[in-house]
Amino acid sequence: MVTFGTSLKPTMIKYYPAILLLIFSTFLQAQEDKYELLTSRAIEKGLYDSAMVYCNKLLEINGDNSVDMCVRGSIKMMMNDTEGALGDYALAIGLDPEDPCAFFNRGNLHLHHREYEKALDDFNRAISLDPRVNDYYRSRGFAWFYTGEYEKAIRDISRTMSESRGDLIAWKMLGVCFLNLEDWEPAIRTLKHALESGNDREDAETCEMIGTCLMNLEKFKESISSFDRAIQLNGNNPQAYFMRGRAKLALKQDGCKDLETALKLGHPNAVEAINRLCID
């Protein structure tokens, strides 16, 4: 009769350390997977306190590492803990200076707080580390926009549009860049893309900007249609009334009522326009 307990005992003792290490590693991986999933689900549900608990557990399991530290920084950012988020991003960068995600996330935090030069520094670093990620260019384009560098903003944001067809914010920002550069035709095209990207919810401001571009091209009838739609969507938009009034006057129509409405709504140039165009 074979007795496995005695015959295998020396072999089992020999491999015990490796077996225990394998069991422990499997356990740790299972724990890591568990807390990664819990962290992700908590973030999706907006349960940031819970996400923080789970993320801290991940750091206990894995030790300090740039990925989990960066995630914790992002959770703190969503909890409006700016100093805590900056601290975690700095720790993540210290742990792995070659990780572009930490620079990207910190750049977005600077962007949110209107620290555009700091944001640009971080986005430039992220792009230098991994130039393949379009999100880095998109965010840098937004930073360029807010610093008035519209041509640079167009270059960066345009790079992302092939995979961002439904990105309302990016299309609208791109359109505003062209508008500010007085490049009316591409402004109209991109602003119309913004309307098409809005999940069937038209935006009054975008309609008004399209009308302004059309008016500068002396397409007054088309501009009036855009202003009409802007006013239908938001009847308290003084700029839409002001511009529609001017477009009507350009066609020898009665636009003074629109200018008077713009005045009542507080448009800063309405008084001068009424005195110049409506009072004999």
Contacts in CASP RR format, 6 or more apart in sequence:
PFRMAT RR
TARGET T0000
AUTHOR 0000-0000-0000
METHOD contacts of the structure
MODEL  1
MVTFGTSLKPTMIKYYPAILLLIFSTFLQAQEDKYELLTSRAIEKGLYDS
AMVYCNKLLEINGDNSVDMCVRGSIKMMMNDTEGALGDYALAIGLDPEDP
CAFFNRGNLHLHHREYEKALDDFNRAISLDPRVNDYYRSRGFAWFYTGEY
EKAIRDISRTMSESRGDLIAWKMLGVCFLNLEDWEPAIRTLKHALESGND
REDAETCEMIGTCLMNLEKFKESISSFDRAIQLNGNNPQAYFMRGRAKLA
LKQDGCKDLETALKLGHPNAVEAINRLCID
28 61 0 8 1.000
31 57 0 8 1.000
31 61 0 8 1.000
32 58 0 8 1.000
32 61 0 8 1.000
32 62 0 8 1.000
35 54 0 8 1.000
35 55 0 8 1.000
35 57 0 8 1.000
35 58 0 8 1.000
35 61 0 8 1.000
36 58 0 8 1.000
38 50 0 8 1.000
38 54 0 8 1.000
39 51 0 8 1.000
39 54 0 8 1.000
39 55 0 8 1.000
39 58 0 8 1.000
39 71 0 8 1.000
42 48 0 8 1.000
42 50 0 8 1.000
42 51 0 8 1.000
42 54 0 8 1.000
43 51 0 8 1.000
43 75 0 8 1.000
43 78 0 8 1.000
46 78 0 8 1.000
48 75 0 8 1.000
48 78 0 8 1.000
48 79 0 8 1.000
49 79 0 8 1.000
51 75 0 8 1.000
52 72 0 8 1.000
52 75 0 8 1.000
52 76 0 8 1.000
52 79 0 8 1.000
55 68 0 8 1.000
55 71 0 8 1.000
55 72 0 8 1.000
55 75 0 8 1.000
56 72 0 8 1.000
58 68 0 8 1.000
58 71 0 8 1.000
59 65 0 8 1.000
59 68 0 8 1.000
59 69 0 8 1.000
59 72 0 8 1.000
62 68 0 8 1.000
64 91 0 8 1.000
64 95 0 8 1.000
65 95 0 8 1.000
65 96 0 8 1.000
66 92 0 8 1.000
66 93 0 8 1.000
66 94 0 8 1.000
66 95 0 8 1.000
66 96 0 8 1.000
66 99 0 8 1.000
66 101 0 8 1.000
66 102 0 8 1.000
67 92 0 8 1.000
67 99 0 8 1.000
67 101 0 8 1.000
69 88 0 8 1.000
69 89 0 8 1.000
69 91 0 8 1.000
69 92 0 8 1.000
69 95 0 8 1.000
69 102 0 8 1.000
70 88 0 8 1.000
70 89 0 8 1.000
70 92 0 8 1.000
70 99 0 8 1.000
70 101 0 8 1.000
70 102 0 8 1.000
70 105 0 8 1.000
72 88 0 8 1.000
73 84 0 8 1.000
73 85 0 8 1.000
73 87 0 8 1.000
73 88 0 8 1.000
73 89 0 8 1.000
73 92 0 8 1.000
73 105 0 8 1.000
74 85 0 8 1.000
74 105 0 8 1.000
76 82 0 8 1.000
76 84 0 8 1.000
76 85 0 8 1.000
76 88 0 8 1.000
77 85 0 8 1.000
77 105 0 8 1.000
77 108 0 8 1.000
77 109 0 8 1.000
77 112 0 8 1.000
82 109 0 8 1.000
82 113 0 8 1.000
85 106 0 8 1.000
85 109 0 8 1.000
86 106 0 8 1.000
86 109 0 8 1.000
89 102 0 8 1.000
89 105 0 8 1.000
89 106 0 8 1.000
89 109 0 8 1.000
90 106 0 8 1.000
92 99 0 8 1.000
92 101 0 8 1.000
92 102 0 8 1.000
93 99 0 8 1.000
93 102 0 8 1.000
93 103 0 8 1.000
93 106 0 8 1.000
96 102 0 8 1.000
98 129 0 8 1.000
99 129 0 8 1.000
100 125 0 8 1.000
100 126 0 8 1.000
100 127 0 8 1.000
100 129 0 8 1.000
100 130 0 8 1.000
100 133 0 8 1.000
100 136 0 8 1.000
101 126 0 8 1.000
103 122 0 8 1.000
103 123 0 8 1.000
103 125 0 8 1.000
103 126 0 8 1.000
103 129 0 8 1.000
104 122 0 8 1.000
104 123 0 8 1.000
104 126 0 8 1.000
104 133 0 8 1.000
104 135 0 8 1.000
104 136 0 8 1.000
104 139 0 8 1.000
106 122 0 8 1.000
107 118 0 8 1.000
107 119 0 8 1.000
107 122 0 8 1.000
107 123 0 8 1.000
107 126 0 8 1.000
107 139 0 8 1.000
108 119 0 8 1.000
108 139 0 8 1.000
110 116 0 8 1.000
110 118 0 8 1.000
110 119 0 8 1.000
110 122 0 8 1.000
111 119 0 8 1.000
111 139 0 8 1.000
111 142 0 8 1.000
111 143 0 8 1.000
111 146 0 8 1.000
114 146 0 8 1.000
116 143 0 8 1.000
116 146 0 8 1.000
116 147 0 8 1.000
117 147 0 8 1.000
119 139 0 8 1.000
119 140 0 8 1.000
119 143 0 8 1.000
120 140 0 8 1.000
120 143 0 8 1.000
120 144 0 8 1.000
120 147 0 8 1.000
123 136 0 8 1.000
123 139 0 8 1.000
123 140 0 8 1.000
123 143 0 8 1.000
124 140 0 8 1.000
126 133 0 8 1.000
126 136 0 8 1.000
127 133 0 8 1.000
127 136 0 8 1.000
127 137 0 8 1.000
127 140 0 8 1.000
130 136 0 8 1.000
134 159 0 8 1.000
134 160 0 8 1.000
134 163 0 8 1.000
134 164 0 8 1.000
135 160 0 8 1.000
137 156 0 8 1.000
137 157 0 8 1.000
137 159 0 8 1.000
137 160 0 8 1.000
138 156 0 8 1.000
138 157 0 8 1.000
138 159 0 8 1.000
138 160 0 8 1.000
138 164 0 8 1.000
138 167 0 8 1.000
138 170 0 8 1.000
140 156 0 8 1.000
141 152 0 8 1.000
141 153 0 8 1.000
141 155 0 8 1.000
141 156 0 8 1.000
141 157 0 8 1.000
142 153 0 8 1.000
142 157 0 8 1.000
142 173 0 8 1.000
144 150 0 8 1.000
144 152 0 8 1.000
144 153 0 8 1.000
144 156 0 8 1.000
145 153 0 8 1.000
145 157 0 8 1.000
145 173 0 8 1.000
145 176 0 8 1.000
145 177 0 8 1.000
148 180 0 8 1.000
150 177 0 8 1.000
150 178 0 8 1.000
150 180 0 8 1.000
150 181 0 8 1.000
151 177 0 8 1.000
151 181 0 8 1.000
153 173 0 8 1.000
153 174 0 8 1.000
153 177 0 8 1.000
154 174 0 8 1.000
154 177 0 8 1.000
154 178 0 8 1.000
157 170 0 8 1.000
157 173 0 8 1.000
157 174 0 8 1.000
157 177 0 8 1.000
158 174 0 8 1.000
160 167 0 8 1.000
160 170 0 8 1.000
161 167 0 8 1.000
161 170 0 8 1.000
161 171 0 8 1.000
161 174 0 8 1.000
164 170 0 8 1.000
165 193 0 8 1.000
165 197 0 8 1.000
166 197 0 8 1.000
166 198 0 8 1.000
167 197 0 8 1.000
168 194 0 8 1.000
168 197 0 8 1.000
168 198 0 8 1.000
168 199 0 8 1.000
168 203 0 8 1.000
171 190 0 8 1.000
171 191 0 8 1.000
171 193 0 8 1.000
171 194 0 8 1.000
171 197 0 8 1.000
172 190 0 8 1.000
172 191 0 8 1.000
172 194 0 8 1.000
172 203 0 8 1.000
172 206 0 8 1.000
174 190 0 8 1.000
175 186 0 8 1.000
175 187 0 8 1.000
175 190 0 8 1.000
175 191 0 8 1.000
175 194 0 8 1.000
175 209 0 8 1.000
176 187 0 8 1.000
176 209 0 8 1.000
178 184 0 8 1.000
178 186 0 8 1.000
178 187 0 8 1.000
178 190 0 8 1.000
179 187 0 8 1.000
179 191 0 8 1.000
179 209 0 8 1.000
179 212 0 8 1.000
179 213 0 8 1.000
182 216 0 8 1.000
184 213 0 8 1.000
184 214 0 8 1.000
184 216 0 8 1.000
184 217 0 8 1.000
185 213 0 8 1.000
185 217 0 8 1.000
187 209 0 8 1.000
187 213 0 8 1.000
188 210 0 8 1.000
188 213 0 8 1.000
188 214 0 8 1.000
191 206 0 8 1.000
191 209 0 8 1.000
191 210 0 8 1.000
191 213 0 8 1.000
192 210 0 8 1.000
194 203 0 8 1.000
194 206 0 8 1.000
195 202 0 8 1.000
195 203 0 8 1.000
195 206 0 8 1.000
195 207 0 8 1.000
195 210 0 8 1.000
202 229 0 8 1.000
202 233 0 8 1.000
203 233 0 8 1.000
204 229 0 8 1.000
204 230 0 8 1.000
204 231 0 8 1.000
204 233 0 8 1.000
204 234 0 8 1.000
204 235 0 8 1.000
204 237 0 8 1.000
204 240 0 8 1.000
205 230 0 8 1.000
205 234 0 8 1.000
205 237 0 8 1.000
207 226 0 8 1.000
207 227 0 8 1.000
207 229 0 8 1.000
207 230 0 8 1.000
207 233 0 8 1.000
207 240 0 8 1.000
208 226 0 8 1.000
208 227 0 8 1.000
208 230 0 8 1.000
208 237 0 8 1.000
208 239 0 8 1.000
208 240 0 8 1.000
208 243 0 8 1.000
210 226 0 8 1.000
211 222 0 8 1.000
211 223 0 8 1.000
211 226 0 8 1.000
211 227 0 8 1.000
211 230 0 8 1.000
211 243 0 8 1.000
211 247 0 8 1.000
212 223 0 8 1.000
212 243 0 8 1.000
214 220 0 8 1.000
214 222 0 8 1.000
214 223 0 8 1.000
214 226 0 8 1.000
215 223 0 8 1.000
215 243 0 8 1.000
215 246 0 8 1.000
215 247 0 8 1.000
215 250 0 8 1.000
218 250 0 8 1.000
220 247 0 8 1.000
220 248 0 8 1.000
220 250 0 8 1.000
220 251 0 8 1.000
221 251 0 8 1.000
223 243 0 8 1.000
223 244 0 8 1.000
223 247 0 8 1.000
224 244 0 8 1.000
224 247 0 8 1.000
224 248 0 8 1.000
224 251 0 8 1.000
227 240 0 8 1.000
227 241 0 8 1.000
227 243 0 8 1.000
227 244 0 8 1.000
227 247 0 8 1.000
228 244 0 8 1.000
230 237 0 8 1.000
230 240 0 8 1.000
231 237 0 8 1.000
231 240 0 8 1.000
231 241 0 8 1.000
231 244 0 8 1.000
234 240 0 8 1.000
236 265 0 8 1.000
237 265 0 8 1.000
238 261 0 8 1.000
238 262 0 8 1.000
238 265 0 8 1.000
238 266 0 8 1.000
238 267 0 8 1.000
238 270 0 8 1.000
239 262 0 8 1.000
239 267 0 8 1.000
241 258 0 8 1.000
241 259 0 8 1.000
241 261 0 8 1.000
241 262 0 8 1.000
241 265 0 8 1.000
241 267 0 8 1.000
242 258 0 8 1.000
242 259 0 8 1.000
242 262 0 8 1.000
242 267 0 8 1.000
242 269 0 8 1.000
242 270 0 8 1.000
242 273 0 8 1.000
244 255 0 8 1.000
244 258 0 8 1.000
245 255 0 8 1.000
245 256 0 8 1.000
245 257 0 8 1.000
245 258 0 8 1.000
245 259 0 8 1.000
245 262 0 8 1.000
246 255 0 8 1.000
246 259 0 8 1.000
246 273 0 8 1.000
246 277 0 8 1.000
248 254 0 8 1.000
248 255 0 8 1.000
248 258 0 8 1.000
249 255 0 8 1.000
249 256 0 8 1.000
249 277 0 8 1.000
255 278 0 8 1.000
256 274 0 8 1.000
256 277 0 8 1.000
256 278 0 8 1.000
259 270 0 8 1.000
259 273 0 8 1.000
259 274 0 8 1.000
259 277 0 8 1.000
259 278 0 8 1.000
260 270 0 8 1.000
260 274 0 8 1.000
262 270 0 8 1.000
263 270 0 8 1.000
263 271 0 8 1.000
263 274 0 8 1.000
END
